[in-house]
Amino acid sequence: MPRFKTKDVTPVTCDPSYKGLPRCIMEAMAIGLPVVASNVRDNRDLLVEDGQTDFLVELGDVVGLARALEKLILDRELRNTMGGAGQKKIQDYSLEKYWLKWKEFMSVT
């Protein structure tokens, strides 16, 4: 079995009633960690590109969760690729981008 450190992957399960950006996913993406997350609205619609930046699994799908984690544990290249893609994606939520959008908005109104 390959050497694996707990910091190589971030599993995140969510309460489906929670609304808003999941900060723990954003933090993991920002430091280049791939995430295995619950397939709930904000994860799916705002952050995670399933199979590209991270993996999504259905709520309660323990086998799916285990398979996604296993894929990442066994494949360092996949972890690095997905981690890099997530790091790039999270830049859409950077303070600098939001500040520019805010200034643009304020100049229009």
C-alpha positions as CSV (number, residue, x, y, z in Angstrom):
1,M,0.0,0.0,0.0
2,P,1.4,3.5,-0.9
3,R,2.4,5.9,1.9
4,F,-0.5,8.1,2.7
5,K,-0.8,11.0,5.1
6,T,-4.0,12.3,6.5
7,K,-3.2,15.7,5.0
8,D,-3.4,14.3,1.5
9,V,-7.2,14.2,1.2
10,T,-10.1,16.0,2.9
11,P,-13.4,14.1,3.4
12,V,-16.3,16.5,4.1
13,T,-19.8,15.3,4.8
14,C,-22.5,17.9,5.1
15,D,-25.9,18.3,6.7
16,P,-28.2,18.9,3.6
17,S,-30.1,21.6,5.5
18,Y,-27.0,23.7,5.7
19,K,-26.9,26.7,3.3
20,G,-23.9,28.7,2.3
21,L,-20.4,28.2,1.1
22,P,-18.7,25.4,2.9
23,R,-15.6,27.0,4.3
24,C,-13.8,23.8,5.1
25,I,-14.0,22.8,1.4
26,M,-12.7,26.2,0.3
27,E,-9.8,26.0,2.8
28,A,-8.8,22.5,1.6
29,M,-9.0,23.7,-2.1
30,A,-6.9,26.8,-1.3
31,I,-4.0,24.6,0.0
32,G,-4.3,22.1,-2.9
33,L,-6.0,19.2,-1.2
34,P,-8.6,17.2,-3.1
35,V,-11.9,16.9,-1.3
36,V,-14.5,14.1,-1.1
37,A,-17.7,15.9,-0.3
38,S,-21.4,15.3,0.0
39,N,-23.5,15.9,-3.1
40,V,-25.5,18.8,-1.7
41,R,-26.6,22.0,-3.4
42,D,-23.8,24.5,-2.4
43,N,-21.0,22.0,-2.8
44,R,-22.3,20.9,-6.2
45,D,-23.4,24.3,-7.6
46,L,-20.7,26.6,-6.3
47,L,-17.5,24.7,-5.6
48,V,-16.9,21.1,-6.5
49,E,-16.5,20.0,-10.1
50,D,-17.1,16.3,-9.6
51,G,-14.1,14.3,-10.9
52,Q,-12.2,17.4,-11.8
53,T,-11.5,19.4,-8.7
54,D,-12.9,16.9,-6.1
55,F,-15.3,14.0,-5.8
56,L,-19.0,14.2,-4.8
57,V,-20.8,11.3,-3.2
58,E,-24.5,11.0,-2.4
59,L,-25.6,11.5,1.2
60,G,-25.5,8.2,3.0
61,D,-23.5,6.4,0.3
62,V,-20.8,4.9,2.5
63,V,-19.6,2.6,-0.3
64,G,-19.3,5.6,-2.7
65,L,-17.4,7.6,0.0
66,A,-15.0,4.7,0.6
67,R,-14.4,4.2,-3.2
68,A,-13.7,7.9,-3.7
69,L,-11.3,8.0,-0.8
70,E,-9.6,4.8,-2.0
71,K,-9.1,6.3,-5.5
72,L,-7.3,9.3,-4.0
73,I,-5.3,7.3,-1.4
74,L,-4.0,5.0,-4.0
75,D,-3.2,7.5,-6.7
76,R,-0.8,10.3,-5.8
77,E,-1.0,11.8,-9.4
78,L,-4.8,12.0,-9.2
79,R,-4.5,13.7,-5.7
80,N,-2.0,16.2,-7.1
81,T,-4.1,16.9,-10.3
82,M,-7.3,17.4,-8.5
83,G,-5.7,19.4,-5.8
84,G,-4.2,21.7,-8.4
85,A,-7.5,22.1,-10.2
86,G,-9.2,22.9,-6.9
87,Q,-6.6,25.5,-6.1
88,K,-7.2,27.1,-9.4
89,K,-11.0,27.0,-9.1
90,I,-11.0,28.6,-5.6
91,Q,-9.3,31.7,-7.0
92,D,-12.8,32.6,-8.2
93,Y,-13.6,33.3,-4.6
94,S,-10.5,35.3,-3.7
95,L,-10.8,38.6,-1.9
96,E,-9.2,40.4,-4.8
97,K,-11.8,39.2,-7.2
98,Y,-14.6,40.1,-4.9
99,W,-13.1,43.5,-4.3
100,L,-13.0,44.1,-8.1
101,K,-16.6,43.0,-8.5
102,W,-17.7,45.2,-5.6
103,K,-15.9,48.2,-7.2
104,E,-17.5,47.5,-10.5
105,F,-20.9,47.2,-8.9
106,M,-20.5,50.4,-7.1
107,S,-19.5,52.3,-10.2
108,V,-22.6,51.1,-12.0
109,T,-25.1,52.2,-9.3
